[in-house]
Amino acid sequence: MLGALTETGLIAREADASDRRTVRLTITREGAATLARGRARKNAYLARRLGGLDAGELATLERAAELIERLLEDDAPPPPTTAPPAPTAAAKSRAAPSAPTPTPHPA
């Protein structure tokens, strides 16, 4: 798939200078234009289809979209946090042993 996108000029591959195992992919101008055209066609299609619905049906779709967004947000990984600095060896030796913290289990 990536080969076909590269051959058609929609993406470009670039080797990572610091890690030869890594290849960076970027969208080309032609790729961005193709994506924009596809999105415009999709939006026009949806606008035509939604235009045929009555107010009650549109309200139902709006509520369904809100529910789907909420479900997707619940599955989203938590934002990354900055870990506190690791304690030094001296701090570790001074620390009193503590009881393990119980891990909550989902119901």
N, C-alpha and C positions, 0 to 999 in steps of 0.2 A: 504494500500500500504506500509506504513512504517513498519507495523507488518510483512509483507512478506519479506521485505528487511532485517529486523532484524533476523527473523527466519532462513533465508538462510545464514546469516553471512556476508552480504554485508555492513551493517551499524551497528553501536553500539549506544545505547542510554545511556545517563548519566544524572542523575538528577543534577540540579544546587544546590549546597550547600547553596547558599544565598537566593534562591527564588525557593521554591518547585513547583511553577506553571510552571517553565521553565525546559525543557528537551533539552539537547544538543545532536546533532546527529553528528557522525563522520564516515567517510568511513573507513572500515577495510582494511587490506592488501588484503584479498580475493576480496573485493569490488573494490579496485583500480586495481587489476589484471584483473578482469572482465571488467571493464571500458576500460582499455588499449586494451584488446583483441577486444572489440567491435569497438573501434576507428580504430584499425589497419585493421579490416575487411572492415569498411566503407571507409577508405582511399584507400584500394586496389580496391574496387568496383568502386569508382569514378575515379581512375587512369585508369582502364580498359575502362570505358565509355568515358572519355575525350580523350583517345588515338584514338578513332575512329572519332574525329572531325577534320575538316580542319582548317587552320590558320584563316580564316575569322570568322568561328563559334566560335573559341576560343577567338578571339578579341571581339566578341559580348558578350560572357559570362563574360569576364574580365570587360568590360564597365558596364554591368548589375550589377556585384558584387560591383563595385565602387558606383553605384547609390543606391543600397540597403544599403550599409554601411553608406552613407550620410544620407539617410532617418532615419536609426536607430539612428545615432548620434543626429539628430534633436529631436528625442523623448526622448533621455536620460535625466534624471534629472540633474540639474546643480550640480556641485560639492559642498559639504558642505562648508559653510563659518563659520568663527569664529565670533560670535556675539560680538559687543563691550560691555564693561562692563555696567551694568545698572547704570544710574545716581543716585546719593545719594538724599535723601529727600531735603537737603539744595540746591543742584544744581537744582532740579526741581522747588523749590520755587523762585529761582532767574531767571529762564528761562522765556523769554518773550513768550506770546502765539504766535503760528504761524498758518498760513493758512494751511488747509489740502492739501496734495500733490495729484494732480489728478492721477488716476490710468489709465494707457493706456489700451485701449480695442483693441483686435485683429480685424483686418479688415476682 
